Amino acid sequence: QVHLVESGGGLVQAGGSLRLSCAASGRTANTSAMAWFRQAPGKERDFVGAITWSAPNPYYAETVQGRFTISRDNSKNTVYLQMNNLKPEDTDVYYCRLASVYWGQGTQVTVSS
């Protein structure tokens, strides 16, 4: 059983920063990819970026490239999403996903203009 817990969401002004965390526990495969998605009410869940445990180079959606950075701490089984220069259109619920199977509960990010 795998359990993912996201944290770090909140309210921030446009241009500000937030860092989300996704802590994985349970039977986690250390070569599995961890991805971030986001979803607005009534819309599909959109890909934000992803990183594998074994390869250091994450990849991103074009909408966040250059503003968001994904990193991981293997010793803590935790992946981070550093979000800089936030825009109102980044307002969403953010989810982490492990190995294309397991989802966290989501954390709300709200960016005010």
Long-range contacts (C-beta under 8 A, 24 or more apart in sequence): 1-26, 1-27, 2-26, 2-27, 2-28, 2-98, 2-99, 2-101, 2-102, 3-102, 4-96, 4-97, 4-98, 4-102, 4-103, 4-104, 4-105, 5-104, 5-105, 6-94, 6-95, 6-96, 6-104, 6-105, 6-106, 6-107, 7-107, 8-81, 8-107, 9-94, 9-107, 9-108, 9-109, 10-108, 10-109, 10-110, 11-110, 11-111, 11-112, 12-86, 12-109, 12-110, 12-111, 12-112, 13-111, 13-112, 14-86, 14-87, 14-88, 14-111, 14-112, 14-113, 15-85, 15-86, 16-86, 16-111, 17-82, 17-83, 17-84, 17-85, 17-86, 18-83, 18-86, 18-109, 19-80, 19-81, 19-82, 19-83, 20-80, 20-81, 20-83, 20-94, 20-96, 20-107, 20-109, 21-78, 21-79, 21-80, 21-81, 22-78, 22-79, 22-80, 22-81, 22-96, 22-104, 23-76, 23-77, 23-78, 24-77, 24-78, 24-79, 24-98, 24-102, 25-77, 28-77, 28-98, 29-53, 29-99, 30-54, 30-74, 32-98, 32-99, 33-98, 33-99, 33-100, 34-70, 34-72, 34-79, 34-96, 34-97, 34-98, 35-96, 35-97, 35-100, 36-70, 36-79, 36-81, 36-94, 36-95, 36-96, 36-97, 37-94, 37-95, 37-96, 37-97, 38-90, 38-92, 38-93, 38-94, 38-95, 38-109, 39-92, 39-93, 39-95, 39-106, 40-91, 40-92, 40-93, 45-95, 46-92, 48-81, 48-94, 49-81, 51-79, 64-90, 83-109, 86-111, 87-111, 88-112, 88-113
